[in-house]
């Protein structure tokens, strides 16, 4: 389980809601969470969008 998924589930936010908050697609978020797209391959811009939507520092998604 990725940090993204752990944080998202801890905050009780669905992938759909996260996609609305971040402007990124549910499919893209799902690929990050299931490992199809490694967090290391996600642009810093998108990491920051996800972090802002989850109200965390972007580094928490990278740990």
PDBQT receptor file of N, H, CA, C and O in Angstrom, charges set to zero:
ATOM      1  N   UNK A   1       0.851  -1.180   0.000  1.00  0.00    +0.000 N 
ATOM      2  CA  UNK A   1       0.000   0.000   0.000  1.00  0.00    +0.000 C 
ATOM      3  C   UNK A   1       0.899   1.247   0.000  1.00  0.00    +0.000 C 
ATOM      4  O   UNK A   1       1.826   1.351   0.804  1.00  0.00    +0.000 OA
ATOM      5  N   UNK A   2       0.622   2.159  -0.882  1.00  0.00    +0.000 N 
ATOM      6  H   UNK A   2      -0.130   2.074  -1.535  1.00  0.00    +0.000 HD
ATOM      7  CA  UNK A   2       1.421   3.382  -0.980  1.00  0.00    +0.000 C 
ATOM      8  C   UNK A   2       1.023   4.390   0.092  1.00  0.00    +0.000 C 
ATOM      9  O   UNK A   2      -0.055   4.309   0.680  1.00  0.00    +0.000 OA
ATOM     10  N   UNK A   3       1.918   5.339   0.329  1.00  0.00    +0.000 N 
ATOM     11  H   UNK A   3       2.794   5.405  -0.149  1.00  0.00    +0.000 HD
ATOM     12  CA  UNK A   3       1.595   6.414   1.273  1.00  0.00    +0.000 C 
ATOM     13  C   UNK A   3       0.363   7.178   0.799  1.00  0.00    +0.000 C 
ATOM     14  O   UNK A   3      -0.466   7.592   1.610  1.00  0.00    +0.000 OA
ATOM     15  N   UNK A   4       0.247   7.359  -0.491  1.00  0.00    +0.000 N 
ATOM     16  H   UNK A   4       0.920   7.022  -1.149  1.00  0.00    +0.000 HD
ATOM     17  CA  UNK A   4      -0.924   8.051  -1.034  1.00  0.00    +0.000 C 
ATOM     18  C   UNK A   4      -2.204   7.345  -0.599  1.00  0.00    +0.000 C 
ATOM     19  O   UNK A   4      -3.134   7.981  -0.103  1.00  0.00    +0.000 OA
ATOM     20  N   UNK A   5      -2.247   6.050  -0.785  1.00  0.00    +0.000 N 
ATOM     21  H   UNK A   5      -1.491   5.533  -1.189  1.00  0.00    +0.000 HD
ATOM     22  CA  UNK A   5      -3.447   5.290  -0.423  1.00  0.00    +0.000 C 
ATOM     23  C   UNK A   5      -3.669   5.305   1.082  1.00  0.00    +0.000 C 
ATOM     24  O   UNK A   5      -4.805   5.463   1.529  1.00  0.00    +0.000 OA
ATOM     25  N   UNK A   6      -2.622   5.145   1.866  1.00  0.00    +0.000 N 
ATOM     26  H   UNK A   6      -1.700   5.016   1.502  1.00  0.00    +0.000 HD
ATOM     27  CA  UNK A   6      -2.755   5.164   3.327  1.00  0.00    +0.000 C 
ATOM     28  C   UNK A   6      -3.337   6.490   3.810  1.00  0.00    +0.000 C 
ATOM     29  O   UNK A   6      -4.257   6.514   4.628  1.00  0.00    +0.000 OA
ATOM     30  N   UNK A   7      -2.795   7.584   3.297  1.00  0.00    +0.000 N 
ATOM     31  H   UNK A   7      -2.048   7.564   2.633  1.00  0.00    +0.000 HD
ATOM     32  CA  UNK A   7      -3.261   8.915   3.709  1.00  0.00    +0.000 C 
ATOM     33  C   UNK A   7      -4.690   9.149   3.239  1.00  0.00    +0.000 C 
ATOM     34  O   UNK A   7      -5.521   9.663   3.987  1.00  0.00    +0.000 OA
ATOM     35  N   UNK A   8      -4.970   8.772   2.005  1.00  0.00    +0.000 N 
ATOM     36  H   UNK A   8      -4.295   8.354   1.397  1.00  0.00    +0.000 HD
ATOM     37  CA  UNK A   8      -6.314   8.963   1.447  1.00  0.00    +0.000 C 
ATOM     38  C   UNK A   8      -7.345   8.191   2.264  1.00  0.00    +0.000 C 
ATOM     39  O   UNK A   8      -8.395   8.731   2.613  1.00  0.00    +0.000 OA
ATOM     40  N   UNK A   9      -7.049   6.943   2.566  1.00  0.00    +0.000 N 
ATOM     41  H   UNK A   9      -6.196   6.504   2.283  1.00  0.00    +0.000 HD
ATOM     42  CA  UNK A   9      -8.000   6.124   3.320  1.00  0.00    +0.000 C 
ATOM     43  C   UNK A   9      -8.120   6.607   4.772  1.00  0.00    +0.000 C 
ATOM     44  O   UNK A   9      -9.211   6.585   5.342  1.00  0.00    +0.000 OA
ATOM     45  N   UNK A  10      -7.013   7.039   5.365  1.00  0.00    +0.000 N 
ATOM     46  H   UNK A  10      -6.127   7.057   4.902  1.00  0.00    +0.000 HD
ATOM     47  CA  UNK A  10      -7.055   7.555   6.729  1.00  0.00    +0.000 C 
ATOM     48  C   UNK A  10      -7.974   8.766   6.824  1.00  0.00    +0.000 C 
ATOM     49  O   UNK A  10      -8.646   8.968   7.836  1.00  0.00    +0.000 OA
ATOM     50  N   UNK A  11      -7.999   9.568   5.765  1.00  0.00    +0.000 N 
ATOM     51  H   UNK A  11      -7.453   9.404   4.943  1.00  0.00    +0.000 HD
ATOM     52  CA  UNK A  11      -8.835  10.765   5.733  1.00  0.00    +0.000 C 
ATOM     53  C   UNK A  11     -10.238  10.477   5.194  1.00  0.00    +0.000 C 
ATOM     54  O   UNK A  11     -11.068  11.378   5.070  1.00  0.00    +0.000 OA
ATOM     55  N   UNK A  12     -10.484   9.202   4.877  1.00  0.00    +0.000 N 
ATOM     56  H   UNK A  12      -9.810   8.470   4.977  1.00  0.00    +0.000 HD
ATOM     57  CA  UNK A  12     -11.784   8.764   4.371  1.00  0.00    +0.000 C 
ATOM     58  C   UNK A  12     -12.182   9.537   3.112  1.00  0.00    +0.000 C 
ATOM     59  O   UNK A  12     -13.306  10.022   2.986  1.00  0.00    +0.000 OA
ATOM     60  N   UNK A  13     -11.236   9.635   2.196  1.00  0.00    +0.000 N 
ATOM     61  H   UNK A  13     -10.323   9.242   2.299  1.00  0.00    +0.000 HD
ATOM     62  CA  UNK A  13     -11.468  10.317   0.919  1.00  0.00    +0.000 C 
ATOM     63  C   UNK A  13     -11.437   9.265  -0.190  1.00  0.00    +0.000 C 
ATOM     64  O   UNK A  13     -10.489   8.485  -0.286  1.00  0.00    +0.000 OA
ATOM     65  N   UNK A  14     -12.454   9.248  -1.006  1.00  0.00    +0.000 N 
ATOM     66  H   UNK A  14     -13.224   9.881  -0.928  1.00  0.00    +0.000 HD
ATOM     67  CA  UNK A  14     -12.498   8.301  -2.120  1.00  0.00    +0.000 C 
ATOM     68  C   UNK A  14     -11.564   8.763  -3.239  1.00  0.00    +0.000 C 
ATOM     69  O   UNK A  14     -11.159   9.925  -3.289  1.00  0.00    +0.000 OA
ATOM     70  N   UNK A  15     -11.235   7.835  -4.128  1.00  0.00    +0.000 N 
ATOM     71  H   UNK A  15     -11.564   6.892  -4.087  1.00  0.00    +0.000 HD
ATOM     72  CA  UNK A  15     -10.431   8.214  -5.297  1.00  0.00    +0.000 C 
ATOM     73  C   UNK A  15     -11.184   9.255  -6.128  1.00  0.00    +0.000 C 
ATOM     74  O   UNK A  15     -10.593  10.188  -6.672  1.00  0.00    +0.000 OA
ATOM     75  N   UNK A  16     -12.494   9.071  -6.211  1.00  0.00    +0.000 N 
ATOM     76  H   UNK A  16     -12.974   8.314  -5.769  1.00  0.00    +0.000 HD
ATOM     77  CA  UNK A  16     -13.306  10.034  -6.964  1.00  0.00    +0.000 C 
ATOM     78  C   UNK A  16     -13.175  11.431  -6.368  1.00  0.00    +0.000 C 
ATOM     79  O   UNK A  16     -12.949  12.402  -7.090  1.00  0.00    +0.000 OA
ATOM     80  N   UNK A  17     -13.316  11.527  -5.053  1.00  0.00    +0.000 N 
ATOM     81  H   UNK A  17     -13.500  10.739  -4.467  1.00  0.00    +0.000 HD
ATOM     82  CA  UNK A  17     -13.221  12.834  -4.382  1.00  0.00    +0.000 C 
ATOM     83  C   UNK A  17     -11.819  13.407  -4.520  1.00  0.00    +0.000 C 
ATOM     84  O   UNK A  17     -11.666  14.606  -4.751  1.00  0.00    +0.000 OA
ATOM     85  N   UNK A  18     -10.799  12.576  -4.383  1.00  0.00    +0.000 N 
ATOM     86  H   UNK A  18     -10.924  11.602  -4.196  1.00  0.00    +0.000 HD
ATOM     87  CA  UNK A  18      -9.426  13.047  -4.543  1.00  0.00    +0.000 C 
ATOM     88  C   UNK A  18      -9.199  13.548  -5.967  1.00  0.00    +0.000 C 
ATOM     89  O   UNK A  18      -8.488  14.530  -6.177  1.00  0.00    +0.000 OA
ATOM     90  N   UNK A  19      -9.794  12.884  -6.927  1.00  0.00    +0.000 N 
ATOM     91  H   UNK A  19     -10.372  12.086  -6.757  1.00  0.00    +0.000 HD
ATOM     92  CA  UNK A  19      -9.644  13.344  -8.310  1.00  0.00    +0.000 C 
ATOM     93  C   UNK A  19     -10.296  14.711  -8.498  1.00  0.00    +0.000 C 
ATOM     94  O   UNK A  19      -9.776  15.558  -9.223  1.00  0.00    +0.000 OA
ATOM     95  N   UNK A  20     -11.429  14.919  -7.845  1.00  0.00    +0.000 N 
ATOM     96  H   UNK A  20     -11.851  14.230  -7.256  1.00  0.00    +0.000 HD
ATOM     97  CA  UNK A  20     -12.082  16.233  -7.906  1.00  0.00    +0.000 C 
ATOM     98  C   UNK A  20     -11.226  17.309  -7.245  1.00  0.00    +0.000 C 
ATOM     99  O   UNK A  20     -11.075  18.406  -7.781  1.00  0.00    +0.000 OA
ATOM    100  N   UNK A  21     -10.674  16.994  -6.097  1.00  0.00    +0.000 N 
ATOM    101  H   UNK A  21     -10.797  16.102  -5.662  1.00  0.00    +0.000 HD
ATOM    102  CA  UNK A  21      -9.883  17.972  -5.340  1.00  0.00    +0.000 C 
ATOM    103  C   UNK A  21      -8.548  18.292  -6.007  1.00  0.00    +0.000 C 
ATOM    104  O   UNK A  21      -8.066  19.423  -5.936  1.00  0.00    +0.000 OA
ATOM    105  N   UNK A  22      -7.954  17.292  -6.654  1.00  0.00    +0.000 N 
ATOM    106  H   UNK A  22      -8.346  16.374  -6.712  1.00  0.00    +0.000 HD
ATOM    107  CA  UNK A  22      -6.615  17.470  -7.232  1.00  0.00    +0.000 C 
ATOM    108  C   UNK A  22      -6.628  17.843  -8.708  1.00  0.00    +0.000 C 
ATOM    109  O   UNK A  22      -5.663  18.410  -9.221  1.00  0.00    +0.000 OA
ATOM    110  N   UNK A  23      -7.725  17.521  -9.388  1.00  0.00    +0.000 N 
ATOM    111  H   UNK A  23      -8.509  17.060  -8.971  1.00  0.00    +0.000 HD
ATOM    112  CA  UNK A  23      -7.778  17.755 -10.827  1.00  0.00    +0.000 C 
ATOM    113  C   UNK A  23      -7.123  16.645 -11.631  1.00  0.00    +0.000 C 
ATOM    114  O   UNK A  23      -6.956  16.772 -12.844  1.00  0.00    +0.000 OA
ATOM    115  N   UNK A  24      -6.748  15.553 -10.963  1.00  0.00    +0.000 N 
ATOM    116  H   UNK A  24      -6.884  15.449  -9.978  1.00  0.00    +0.000 HD
ATOM    117  CA  UNK A  24      -6.139  14.399 -11.631  1.00  0.00    +0.000 C 
ATOM    118  C   UNK A  24      -7.188  13.302 -11.765  1.00  0.00    +0.000 C 
ATOM    119  O   UNK A  24      -8.124  13.236 -10.969  1.00  0.00    +0.000 OA
ATOM    120  N   UNK A  25      -7.039  12.452 -12.756  1.00  0.00    +0.000 N 
ATOM    121  H   UNK A  25      -6.278  12.505 -13.403  1.00  0.00    +0.000 HD
ATOM    122  CA  UNK A  25      -8.060  11.429 -12.995  1.00  0.00    +0.000 C 
ATOM    123  C   UNK A  25      -8.007  10.316 -11.950  1.00  0.00    +0.000 C 
ATOM    124  O   UNK A  25      -6.964  10.041 -11.357  1.00  0.00    +0.000 OA
ATOM    125  N   UNK A  26      -9.153   9.692 -11.747  1.00  0.00    +0.000 N 
ATOM    126  H   UNK A  26     -10.000   9.916 -12.228  1.00  0.00    +0.000 HD
ATOM    127  CA  UNK A  26      -9.229   8.538 -10.843  1.00  0.00    +0.000 C 
ATOM    128  C   UNK A  26      -8.317   7.419 -11.326  1.00  0.00    +0.000 C 
ATOM    129  O   UNK A  26      -7.682   6.739 -10.521  1.00  0.00    +0.000 OA
ATOM    130  N   UNK A  27      -8.255   7.232 -12.619  1.00  0.00    +0.000 N 
ATOM    131  H   UNK A  27      -8.771   7.785 -13.273  1.00  0.00    +0.000 HD
ATOM    132  CA  UNK A  27      -7.412   6.188 -13.196  1.00  0.00    +0.000 C 
ATOM    133  C   UNK A  27      -5.950   6.434 -12.863  1.00  0.00    +0.000 C 
ATOM    134  O   UNK A  27      -5.231   5.511 -12.480  1.00  0.00    +0.000 OA
ATOM    135  N   UNK A  28      -5.513   7.667 -13.007  1.00  0.00    +0.000 N 
ATOM    136  H   UNK A  28      -6.097   8.417 -13.318  1.00  0.00    +0.000 HD
ATOM    137  CA  UNK A  28      -4.129   8.025 -12.703  1.00  0.00    +0.000 C 
ATOM    138  C   UNK A  28      -3.836   7.794 -11.223  1.00  0.00    +0.000 C 
ATOM    139  O   UNK A  28      -2.796   7.232 -10.877  1.00  0.00    +0.000 OA
ATOM    140  N   UNK A  29      -4.732   8.217 -10.362  1.00  0.00    +0.000 N 
ATOM    141  H   UNK A  29      -5.576   8.673 -10.643  1.00  0.00    +0.000 HD
ATOM    142  CA  UNK A  29      -4.569   8.019  -8.918  1.00  0.00    +0.000 C 
ATOM    143  C   UNK A  29      -4.519   6.526  -8.610  1.00  0.00    +0.000 C 
ATOM    144  O   UNK A  29      -3.694   6.085  -7.810  1.00  0.00    +0.000 OA
ATOM    145  N   UNK A  30      -5.385   5.756  -9.233  1.00  0.00    +0.000 N 
ATOM    146  H   UNK A  30      -6.055   6.114  -9.884  1.00  0.00    +0.000 HD
ATOM    147  CA  UNK A  30      -5.394   4.303  -9.047  1.00  0.00    +0.000 C 
ATOM    148  C   UNK A  30      -4.094   3.660  -9.474  1.00  0.00    +0.000 C 
ATOM    149  O   UNK A  30      -3.608   2.741  -8.815  1.00  0.00    +0.000 OA
ATOM    150  N   UNK A  31      -3.524   4.134 -10.571  1.00  0.00    +0.000 N 
ATOM    151  H   UNK A  31      -3.918   4.880 -11.107  1.00  0.00    +0.000 HD
ATOM    152  CA  UNK A  31      -2.248   3.585 -11.055  1.00  0.00    +0.000 C 
ATOM    153  C   UNK A  31      -1.114   3.868 -10.077  1.00  0.00    +0.000 C 
ATOM    154  O   UNK A  31      -0.235   3.030  -9.879  1.00  0.00    +0.000 OA
ATOM    155  N   UNK A  32      -1.137   5.032  -9.477  1.00  0.00    +0.000 N 
ATOM    156  H   UNK A  32      -1.852   5.713  -9.638  1.00  0.00    +0.000 HD
ATOM    157  CA  UNK A  32      -0.123   5.359  -8.473  1.00  0.00    +0.000 C 
ATOM    158  C   UNK A  32      -0.305   4.445  -7.260  1.00  0.00    +0.000 C 
ATOM    159  O   UNK A  32       0.666   3.899  -6.736  1.00  0.00    +0.000 OA
ATOM    160  N   UNK A  33      -1.544   4.285  -6.824  1.00  0.00    +0.000 N 
ATOM    161  H   UNK A  33      -2.333   4.729  -7.250  1.00  0.00    +0.000 HD
ATOM    162  CA  UNK A  33      -1.819   3.483  -5.639  1.00  0.00    +0.000 C 
ATOM    163  C   UNK A  33      -1.517   1.998  -5.836  1.00  0.00    +0.000 C 
ATOM    164  O   UNK A  33      -1.058   1.332  -4.908  1.00  0.00    +0.000 OA
ATOM    165  N   UNK A  34      -1.767   1.482  -7.023  1.00  0.00    +0.000 N 
ATOM    166  H   UNK A  34      -2.140   2.023  -7.776  1.00  0.00    +0.000 HD
ATOM    167  CA  UNK A  34      -1.526   0.047  -7.221  1.00  0.00    +0.000 C 
ATOM    168  C   UNK A  34      -0.122  -0.253  -7.739  1.00  0.00    +0.000 C 
ATOM    169  O   UNK A  34       0.221  -1.412  -7.972  1.00  0.00    +0.000 OA
ATOM    170  N   UNK A  35       0.684   0.784  -7.918  1.00  0.00    +0.000 N 
ATOM    171  H   UNK A  35       0.405   1.725  -7.728  1.00  0.00    +0.000 HD
ATOM    172  CA  UNK A  35       2.070   0.583  -8.307  1.00  0.00    +0.000 C 
ATOM    173  C   UNK A  35       2.323   0.534  -9.798  1.00  0.00    +0.000 C 
ATOM    174  O   UNK A  35       3.471   0.392 -10.219  1.00  0.00    +0.000 OA
ATOM    175  N   UNK A  36       1.275   0.647 -10.618  1.00  0.00    +0.000 N 
ATOM    176  H   UNK A  36       0.342   0.763 -10.276  1.00  0.00    +0.000 HD
ATOM    177  CA  UNK A  36       1.481   0.665 -12.072  1.00  0.00    +0.000 C 
ATOM    178  C   UNK A  36       2.304   1.876 -12.489  1.00  0.00    +0.000 C 
ATOM    179  O   UNK A  36       3.103   1.813 -13.423  1.00  0.00    +0.000 OA
ATOM    180  N   UNK A  37       2.090   2.981 -11.774  1.00  0.00    +0.000 N 
ATOM    181  H   UNK A  37       1.441   3.031 -11.016  1.00  0.00    +0.000 HD
ATOM    182  CA  UNK A  37       2.887   4.192 -11.959  1.00  0.00    +0.000 C 
ATOM    183  C   UNK A  37       3.573   4.468 -10.637  1.00  0.00    +0.000 C 
ATOM    184  O   UNK A  37       2.922   4.789  -9.642  1.00  0.00    +0.000 OA
ATOM    185  N   UNK A  38       4.885   4.342 -10.631  1.00  0.00    +0.000 N 
ATOM    186  H   UNK A  38       5.414   4.082 -11.439  1.00  0.00    +0.000 HD
ATOM    187  CA  UNK A  38       5.654   4.557  -9.412  1.00  0.00    +0.000 C 
ATOM    188  C   UNK A  38       5.624   6.033  -9.022  1.00  0.00    +0.000 C 
ATOM    189  O   UNK A  38       5.641   6.911  -9.884  1.00  0.00    +0.000 OA
ATOM    190  N   UNK A  39       5.579   6.298  -7.719  1.00  0.00    +0.000 N 
ATOM    191  H   UNK A  39       5.565   5.585  -7.018  1.00  0.00    +0.000 HD
ATOM    192  CA  UNK A  39       5.563   7.685  -7.241  1.00  0.00    +0.000 C 
ATOM    193  C   UNK A  39       6.802   8.433  -7.728  1.00  0.00    +0.000 C 
ATOM    194  O   UNK A  39       6.772   9.653  -7.894  1.00  0.00    +0.000 OA
ATOM    195  N   UNK A  40       7.889   7.699  -7.955  1.00  0.00    +0.000 N 
ATOM    196  H   UNK A  40       7.914   6.709  -7.820  1.00  0.00    +0.000 HD
ATOM    197  CA  UNK A  40       9.113   8.325  -8.459  1.00  0.00    +0.000 C 
ATOM    198  C   UNK A  40       8.945   8.838  -9.886  1.00  0.00    +0.000 C 
ATOM    199  O   UNK A  40       9.707   9.696 -10.333  1.00  0.00    +0.000 OA
ATOM    200  N   UNK A  41       7.944   8.312 -10.603  1.00  0.00    +0.000 N 
ATOM    201  H   UNK A  41       7.326   7.615 -10.240  1.00  0.00    +0.000 HD
ATOM    202  CA  UNK A  41       7.696   8.727 -11.985  1.00  0.00    +0.000 C 
ATOM    203  C   UNK A  41       6.585   9.766 -12.110  1.00  0.00    +0.000 C 
ATOM    204  O   UNK A  41       6.239  10.179 -13.217  1.00  0.00    +0.000 OA
ATOM    205  N   UNK A  42       6.035  10.183 -10.991  1.00  0.00    +0.000 N 
ATOM    206  H   UNK A  42       6.316   9.848 -10.092  1.00  0.00    +0.000 HD
ATOM    207  CA  UNK A  42       4.984  11.203 -10.987  1.00  0.00    +0.000 C 
ATOM    208  C   UNK A  42       5.660  12.570 -10.921  1.00  0.00    +0.000 C 
ATOM    209  O   UNK A  42       6.610  12.759 -10.160  1.00  0.00    +0.000 OA
ATOM    210  N   UNK A  43       5.179  13.508 -11.703  1.00  0.00    +0.000 N 
ATOM    211  H   UNK A  43       4.407  13.355 -12.321  1.00  0.00    +0.000 HD
ATOM    212  CA  UNK A  43       5.796  14.827 -11.711  1.00  0.00    +0.000 C 
ATOM    213  C   UNK A  43       5.608  15.515 -10.357  1.00  0.00    +0.000 C 
ATOM    214  O   UNK A  43       4.643  15.257  -9.637  1.00  0.00    +0.000 OA
ATOM    215  N   UNK A  44       6.535  16.378 -10.039  1.00  0.00    +0.000 N 
ATOM    216  H   UNK A  44       7.319  16.588 -10.623  1.00  0.00    +0.000 HD
ATOM    217  CA  UNK A  44       6.458  17.126  -8.787  1.00  0.00    +0.000 C 
ATOM    218  C   UNK A  44       5.173  17.945  -8.740  1.00  0.00    +0.000 C 
ATOM    219  O   UNK A  44       4.566  18.097  -7.680  1.00  0.00    +0.000 OA
ATOM    220  N   UNK A  45       4.768  18.467  -9.880  1.00  0.00    +0.000 N 
ATOM    221  H   UNK A  45       5.262  18.344 -10.740  1.00  0.00    +0.000 HD
ATOM    222  CA  UNK A  45       3.520  19.236  -9.947  1.00  0.00    +0.000 C 
ATOM    223  C   UNK A  45       2.340  18.380  -9.490  1.00  0.00    +0.000 C 
ATOM    224  O   UNK A  45       1.509  18.836  -8.705  1.00  0.00    +0.000 OA
ATOM    225  N   UNK A  46       2.265  17.152  -9.973  1.00  0.00    +0.000 N 
ATOM    226  H   UNK A  46       2.940  16.781 -10.611  1.00  0.00    +0.000 HD
ATOM    227  CA  UNK A  46       1.150  16.277  -9.611  1.00  0.00    +0.000 C 
ATOM    228  C   UNK A  46       1.243  15.820  -8.160  1.00  0.00    +0.000 C 
ATOM    229  O   UNK A  46       0.218  15.674  -7.493  1.00  0.00    +0.000 OA
ATOM    230  N   UNK A  47       2.447  15.594  -7.667  1.00  0.00    +0.000 N 
ATOM    231  H   UNK A  47       3.279  15.713  -8.208  1.00  0.00    +0.000 HD
ATOM    232  CA  UNK A  47       2.622  15.244  -6.254  1.00  0.00    +0.000 C 
ATOM    233  C   UNK A  47       2.121  16.387  -5.386  1.00  0.00    +0.000 C 
ATOM    234  O   UNK A  47       1.444  16.162  -4.382  1.00  0.00    +0.000 OA
ATOM    235  N   UNK A  48       2.450  17.604  -5.770  1.00  0.00    +0.000 N 
ATOM    236  H   UNK A  48       3.000  17.787  -6.585  1.00  0.00    +0.000 HD
ATOM    237  CA  UNK A  48       1.991  18.763  -5.002  1.00  0.00    +0.000 C 
ATOM    238  C   UNK A  48       0.473  18.926  -5.071  1.00  0.00    +0.000 C 
ATOM    239  O   UNK A  48      -0.148  19.309  -4.079  1.00  0.00    +0.000 OA
ATOM    240  N   UNK A  49      -0.129  18.644  -6.214  1.00  0.00    +0.000 N 
ATOM    241  H   UNK A  49       0.375  18.333  -7.020  1.00  0.00    +0.000 HD
ATOM    242  CA  UNK A  49      -1.590  18.709  -6.334  1.00  0.00    +0.000 C 
ATOM    243  C   UNK A  49      -2.256  17.691  -5.408  1.00  0.00    +0.000 C 
ATOM    244  O   UNK A  49      -3.243  18.001  -4.741  1.00  0.00    +0.000 OA
ATOM    245  N   UNK A  50      -1.710  16.480  -5.373  1.00  0.00    +0.000 N 
ATOM    246  H   UNK A  50      -0.908  16.228  -5.915  1.00  0.00    +0.000 HD
ATOM    247  CA  UNK A  50      -2.255  15.449  -4.492  1.00  0.00    +0.000 C 
ATOM    248  C   UNK A  50      -2.073  15.824  -3.031  1.00  0.00    +0.000 C 
ATOM    249  O   UNK A  50      -2.987  15.667  -2.222  1.00  0.00    +0.000 OA
ATOM    250  N   UNK A  51      -0.890  16.321  -2.697  1.00  0.00    +0.000 N 
ATOM    251  H   UNK A  51      -0.147  16.449  -3.354  1.00  0.00    +0.000 HD
ATOM    252  CA  UNK A  51      -0.609  16.716  -1.311  1.00  0.00    +0.000 C 
ATOM    253  C   UNK A  51      -1.540  17.832  -0.860  1.00  0.00    +0.000 C 
ATOM    254  O   UNK A  51      -2.063  17.800   0.254  1.00  0.00    +0.000 OA
ATOM    255  N   UNK A  52      -1.743  18.810  -1.719  1.00  0.00    +0.000 N 
ATOM    256  H   UNK A  52      -1.318  18.836  -2.624  1.00  0.00    +0.000 HD
ATOM    257  CA  UNK A  52      -2.632  19.924  -1.375  1.00  0.00    +0.000 C 
ATOM    258  C   UNK A  52      -4.059  19.417  -1.170  1.00  0.00    +0.000 C 
ATOM    259  O   UNK A  52      -4.740  19.836  -0.234  1.00  0.00    +0.000 OA
ATOM    260  N   UNK A  53      -4.506  18.525  -2.036  1.00  0.00    +0.000 N 
ATOM    261  H   UNK A  53      -3.953  18.185  -2.797  1.00  0.00    +0.000 HD
ATOM    262  CA  UNK A  53      -5.850  17.977  -1.922  1.00  0.00    +0.000 C 
ATOM    263  C   UNK A  53      -6.025  17.174  -0.630  1.00  0.00    +0.000 C 
ATOM    264  O   UNK A  53      -7.115  17.138  -0.059  1.00  0.00    +0.000 OA
ATOM    265  N   UNK A  54      -4.947  16.534  -0.174  1.00  0.00    +0.000 N 
ATOM    266  H   UNK A  54      -4.062  16.564  -0.638  1.00  0.00    +0.000 HD
ATOM    267  CA  UNK A  54      -4.994  15.736   1.049  1.00  0.00    +0.000 C 
ATOM    268  C   UNK A  54      -4.596  16.536   2.289  1.00  0.00    +0.000 C 
ATOM    269  O   UNK A  54      -4.655  16.036   3.412  1.00  0.00    +0.000 OA
ATOM    270  N   UNK A  55      -4.192  17.784   2.066  1.00  0.00    +0.000 N 
ATOM    271  H   UNK A  55      -4.144  18.191   1.154  1.00  0.00    +0.000 HD
ATOM    272  CA  UNK A  55      -3.785  18.668   3.156  1.00  0.00    +0.000 C 
ATOM    273  C   UNK A  55      -2.594  18.101   3.938  1.00  0.00    +0.000 C 
ATOM    274  O   UNK A  55      -2.592  18.074   5.169  1.00  0.00    +0.000 OA
ATOM    275  N   UNK A  56      -1.580  17.647   3.183  1.00  0.00    +0.000 N 
ATOM    276  H   UNK A  56      -1.581  17.669   2.183  1.00  0.00    +0.000 HD
ATOM    277  CA  UNK A  56      -0.339  17.151   3.776  1.00  0.00    +0.000 C 
ATOM    278  C   UNK A  56       0.834  17.787   3.045  1.00  0.00    +0.000 C 
ATOM    279  O   UNK A  56       0.672  18.317   1.946  1.00  0.00    +0.000 OA
ATOM    280  N   UNK A  57       2.000  17.736   3.644  1.00  0.00    +0.000 N 
ATOM    281  H   UNK A  57       2.132  17.306   4.537  1.00  0.00    +0.000 HD
ATOM    282  CA  UNK A  57       3.216  18.170   2.969  1.00  0.00    +0.000 C 
ATOM    283  C   UNK A  57       3.538  17.133   1.893  1.00  0.00    +0.000 C 
ATOM    284  O   UNK A  57       3.381  15.934   2.120  1.00  0.00    +0.000 OA
ATOM    285  N   UNK A  58       3.982  17.583   0.740  1.00  0.00    +0.000 N 
ATOM    286  H   UNK A  58       4.111  18.557   0.555  1.00  0.00    +0.000 HD
ATOM    287  CA  UNK A  58       4.233  16.666  -0.362  1.00  0.00    +0.000 C 
ATOM    288  C   UNK A  58       5.247  15.586  -0.012  1.00  0.00    +0.000 C 
ATOM    289  O   UNK A  58       5.212  14.503  -0.597  1.00  0.00    +0.000 OA
ATOM    290  N   UNK A  59       6.145  15.853   0.924  1.00  0.00    +0.000 N 
ATOM    291  H   UNK A  59       6.173  16.732   1.399  1.00  0.00    +0.000 HD
ATOM    292  CA  UNK A  59       7.154  14.870   1.296  1.00  0.00    +0.000 C 
ATOM    293  C   UNK A  59       6.528  13.634   1.943  1.00  0.00    +0.000 C 
ATOM    294  O   UNK A  59       7.113  12.552   1.902  1.00  0.00    +0.000 OA
ATOM    295  N   UNK A  60       5.349  13.786   2.536  1.00  0.00    +0.000 N 
ATOM    296  H   UNK A  60       4.874  14.666   2.570  1.00  0.00    +0.000 HD
ATOM    297  CA  UNK A  60       4.673  12.640   3.152  1.00  0.00    +0.000 C 
ATOM    298  C   UNK A  60       4.264  11.594   2.093  1.00  0.00    +0.000 C 
ATOM    299  O   UNK A  60       4.131  10.409   2.401  1.00  0.00    +0.000 OA
ATOM    300  N   UNK A  61       4.073  12.034   0.885  1.00  0.00    +0.000 N 
ATOM    301  H   UNK A  61       4.181  12.996   0.634  1.00  0.00    +0.000 HD
ATOM    302  CA  UNK A  61       3.728  11.100  -0.189  1.00  0.00    +0.000 C 
ATOM    303  C   UNK A  61       4.953  10.357  -0.697  1.00  0.00    +0.000 C 
ATOM    304  O   UNK A  61       4.831   9.316  -1.342  1.00  0.00    +0.000 OA
ATOM    305  N   UNK A  62       6.124  10.888  -0.410  1.00  0.00    +0.000 N 
ATOM    306  H   UNK A  62       6.223  11.734   0.114  1.00  0.00    +0.000 HD
ATOM    307  CA  UNK A  62       7.366  10.303  -0.921  1.00  0.00    +0.000 C 
ATOM    308  C   UNK A  62       8.044   9.363   0.057  1.00  0.00    +0.000 C 
ATOM    309  O   UNK A  62       8.898   8.573  -0.345  1.00  0.00    +0.000 OA
ATOM    310  N   UNK A  63       7.686   9.428   1.328  1.00  0.00    +0.000 N 
ATOM    311  H   UNK A  63       6.992  10.070   1.654  1.00  0.00    +0.000 HD
ATOM    312  CA  UNK A  63       8.352   8.604   2.343  1.00  0.00    +0.000 C 
ATOM    313  C   UNK A  63       8.163   7.124   2.083  1.00  0.00    +0.000 C 
ATOM    314  O   UNK A  63       8.661   6.295   2.845  1.00  0.00    +0.000 OA
TER     315      UNK A  63
